[in-house]
Amino acid sequence: MSDGALEETVLSGSVEHITYSNKQNGYCVFSLKTATETITCVGTVPELHADESLKVHGVYGIHPTYGQQFKVTAYEPLAPEGSAEILRYLSSGAIKGIGPATARKIVERFGSDTLEVIENDYARLSAIRGISLSKAKQISDSYKKQHGIRDVMMQLGRYGITPEQSNKIYGLLGKDCVAKIAENPFVLYHDDLDFSFQRVCDIAAQFHVENDSMGRIRAGMQYILKHNLLNGHTCLPHQKLIELSTSLLQCEESAVLAAYEEMQRDVLLKCVQIDGKDYDFLQRYYTAERYIATKFKIMLDIKPKRLNTPKGFIEALQKKFGIVYEKRQREAINMAVDKGLLVLTGGPGTGKSVTRSCVKSVGLAAWNF
């Protein structure tokens, strides 16, 4: 335990103190009191409260500032057992709408059945003085939400999905996310979830998804168009997209065309004719490109006034900054001064920033993108 070996360990205990909790991503720093020690734990455990009982999976490690910590990779909430544990749990403020006094009233009436009543028969809570039917429902909803996120994490953990990823999935897809994934695992291929296409395919294989499933083909076509962005292209010729999709996904062209038509109806794809040929865009990139082009057109329609720069101004700047501009850089600087609008592209280390500093020095606006 104390040698820092990276072997997975399982600890059980109660949450003694929460040092830090991020409501957005569920990341926590908390003290867990086990039968033999109190250890600082770090990891994604959303909706955590003091006095809760947990079983945590993870590894011990040494933080350079805070010393020994236990990094949580998975966890299971342990239901409080007996009236005393349930009372302590409810009194901690774990459930919205229940304080210590209300907790005592509820436990005195329902005893060890308290949590079952809260989850599945909340109307019975309204028999207690001070709890209306609407408040009883609020208490039940708070309890279900707290345990819903954790149930999702445990169910998705079977497919190698981490607590952090599960928390994002729950936020994006909602409380029915496990059912949605079971129906179509490719809902996970989403920009906000950061799952690669291959990773989603691996998860889908555990659900025995057929090659020609609509969800798989739709995700595959998006993958091809997104991958093409890395080559600097926001679109593909229509026929090439269909051919690549059929080859990559190992399915019939008719299935690809059916998915293509569905994606157009759902406004995920945009087909545009350019020089008599059809090209396919992901809708959001088509919208972005149209927006940029429109802005540039407006700027070009407003004829800029040529800057009154003295002859030899580039040489003067070279002397001032102690640098020598290459031929292409000098051409770019002169064009920017003459035209008032210039789009300068290039990979890292090709001289864009140096050229930009020169353009700014003569009074033109310049931005990095």
N, C-alpha and C positions, 0 to 999 in steps of 0.2 A: 504493500500500500504506500509506504513512504519512500520507496525507491524511484518513484516517477515512471515506472514501466507503463508502456502504452497498451495495457491489457484491459479489455472491457470489464467493468465491475458493475454490480447491481447493489444499490443501497435502498433501504426502506427507512422511513422516518417521518417526522412532522416538520412543517415549515415553521422555524422559530422566529425568523426576522427577514423582511424583504428590504434589501439595501437600495436596489434600483429596479425600476420596471418601466419598459417602453410600451405604451398602449398600442402604438401603431404596428410594431412587428413582433410583439410578444417576448422580446428579450428581457431576461431577468438576472439579477444577482441576488441570491438569497442564502440564508443559513438553514441547513437541514440537520435536525437533531436525530441521530440514530441511537441504537441501544448502546453504542460504545464511544461515539464522538459527535462533535458538532463541526460540520464541514461547510465551507463556502462553495456554493454551486453556481455555475453560470451556464446560460443556454436559453433556448426558446421554450418558455412555459407560459403561454398566455392565460389571462384570467386567474392568476395565482393570488392566494390570500394566506395570511398567517394562520397557523394552527391546522392547515390542511395536511392530510396524510398522503405521501407520495412514494412510489417506487420509481427510482431513477436509474437509467442505464448510461454509462459513460466511462470516461478515463480520468485518472488523476494527472495533474500537471503542476508545474511551478510557474507562477506569474512573477516577472522580474521585480514588480513593485509590491504586489499584494500577497505573495507567497503561495502556499499550496491551495489549489482550487480543484474542484471536480467539474469537468466539462460534460454537460448533459447532452447526450445524443438522442435519447428517447425517454419517455416516461409514461407511467400509468398512475392515474389518480386512484387512491385507495379509499373506498367508502368508509365513513366513520362507523364504528361498530358500537352499539349500545347507546343508551340515552345520554350518558355523560359525554361521550365523544361527539355526538351529534349536537348537544348543547354548546360545547366549546367551539365547534365548527361554525354554527349559526351565529353565535355571539361575536365572532371575529369580524363581522361585516362582510363576509364572503358573498352573501346574497343581498342584492339591493332591496331595501324595504324592511329588512329585519335587523333590529338592534338587540342588545342584550336582554332588555325587558320583554320584547316581543318573542325572542327566541325561547325564553323560559316558559312563556304561556303556551307556545306551540308544542314544545317537548313535553310539558306536563300533561297535555291533552292526548297527544298521539304517540309518545314514547318512541320506541325503536322503529315504528312505522312512519315517522315524521317525513323522511325524505321521499318515500313512496307516495305519500299524500301530496306533498308539494309538487312532485313531477306529474302525477297521473290523476289526482282527484282534488285539485286546488280549491274547488268550491267549498269543501269542508272547512277550509281555513277561516271562511267568513263567519263561522259560528263563534269565533273568538272575538271578544270585545276589542274594538279598535281596528279590526281588519275588515274592510268592505270587500265586496265581491271583486271590484276593480283592482283593489290593492292585492288581493289574493292572486289574481291573474298576473299582476306585475311581478310578484314574488316568484311564481311558477315560471314565467318567461325568462327571468333573470337566471334562475337555476338551470333551465334547459339550454340557454345560450352558453353559459359557462361550461357545461358538460358536453354540449354539442361540438364545440371546437376541439375538445380533447378526444372525443370519440372519433372525429375525423382524422386526427393525427394518428391514433392507434390503427385505424383501418387502412389509411394510406401508407403507413409505415411498413405494411406487409409487402408493398411493391417497391420498397427502397426509396420512398419519398421522405425527405427529412422533415422534422418539425417546422423549420423555417419555411420550407416550400409549402407544407400543408397549411400554414397560417396564411400565406399569400393566396393559395387556392381557395380557402374558405372565404377570404375577403372578396375575391373576384367572382366566384361561382355560387356563393351562398351556402346555406345550411344543407341543401340537397346535393352538394358537390360530389359526394361519393356515388350517389345514384347516377348523376350526370356523367361521371367518368366511366362507370360500368356500362352505360348505354353507348357512350362514344369517347374512348380514351383520348382521342385527338383534340378534344376541347383543351387539353393541356398545352397544345402547340399554339401558344398565345404570346404576343410581344411582352406582356406584363409578367410572365411567369419564368422566362429564361430557360425553358426546356428546349434542348436541341431536338430536331426532327427524329434523329436516330434514337435518342433517349425515349421519346414518346412511343416510337415503334416498339422498343423493348418492353415498355409497360403494356402496350396494346397486345403484345404477344401473350402476355399472361391472361388476357381476357379472350384469347383465341379469335381475334378480329380477322375477318376474311379480307383477302387482297383487294376485292372490288367493293369494299364498304365505302359508302359515300363520304363518311368522315375522314377516312384515310386518304382518299383521292383528293378531297378538297385541301387537306393539310399538305399533301405532297405537291400540289400545284403552287401553293403559297411558298413552300420551301424552295422550289425551283426559281421562282421569281425573286425571292429574297436573296438567294445565293447569287443570282445574276447581278444584284446590286453591288456585290463586292468587286465585280468587274467594271463597275462604272455605268451600268445600263439600268434604266428604270423600267424598261419594257423588253418584251421578246416578240418576234414575229409569231403570229397566232399558230400557224402550222407547226412551227418549231416547238412551241410550248406543249402542244398536244402530243407530238412525237416523243419529246423528252419525258413527259408524264407517263405515257404508255410504257416506255422502256424502263424507267426508274421503278414504277409501281408494279410492273409485271401483271398488267390487267388489260382487258379489251378496250379498244379505242372508243367503243360505244359508251362504256362506263365513264371514261374520262370526259367525253362530250356531255353526258348527262350531268356530271358534277360541274362542268364548266358553265352550263346553262343555269344551274341552280345558284352558282356563285355570282353570276351576273344579276339574277333576280334579287339576290341578297345584298347587292351593291358592294361586293368584295372585289370584283374584277371590272375593269373598264377596257372595252375594245375601241381603238381609235384607228381610223384609216389615215395613213401617211403616204403620200405619193402613190396612191392606188393600192397600197398593201396594208393588211390588218395587223395591228400590234396590240398586245395585251399588257396592261398595267395592273398592279394592285391599286385599288381605288385611292387609297390614301396617298400613294406616291404620285399618282396622276394629279390629284388635287394640289399637292405641294408644288409639283413642277409647273402646273398652270398658274398658280399664285405667283411663283418667282418670275415666270415669263411675263406675266401681266405687269408686275412691278417694274421690270426692266424696260418694257415698252413705254410705260408712262415716263420713266426717266429719260429715255431716248427721245421721246416726243418733245421734251422741254430742252431746247437747244442750249447747251452750256456756253457760257461766255469764256472765250479762251483766256487762260491766265497770261498776264503780261510778265513773262519770265525773261530775264536778260539772256543774251547769247552767252553760252558757256556756263550756264547755271549748274549743269551736272558736274563739270570740272571743279567748280567752286565747292560743291557739296562733297566731292571726293576729298578735296583738300581739308575741308572742315572736319569730316568724320574719319579721315585717315584710311580710306578704303578705295578700291578700284572696282567700278561696276563692269560686269561682263557685257558683251555685245547685246544679248537678249534682254538683260536688265535695263540697259540704256534705251532699247526700243520700247520696252514696257513703260518706262518713266515718261518718255516723249509722247507716247500714245495717250497715257492718262492725262497729261497736261493738255494735249491737243483736243481730245474727245470728251473729257470730263467723266467718262465712265469706262472702266476696264475690269474685266474678270480675269484674275490671274490664278492659274492652277499649277499644281506640281507636287511631287512627293516631298517628304521631309529632307531638309538640307539642300534644297535646290535654289535657295536665294530669295524666296518670297518675302520673308520678314524684312530683309535688308532693303529690298525694292520698296516695300510698303513704307518703311521709315523715311525713305527719300520722298515719296509721294506726299506723305503727311507734312514734311518739312517745307513744301512749297505751297501749303494752304489747302490741299484737297483732303476730303474725308476718306478714310481707308479703314476697312474692317477685315478681321480674320474670321473665317467660317470653318 
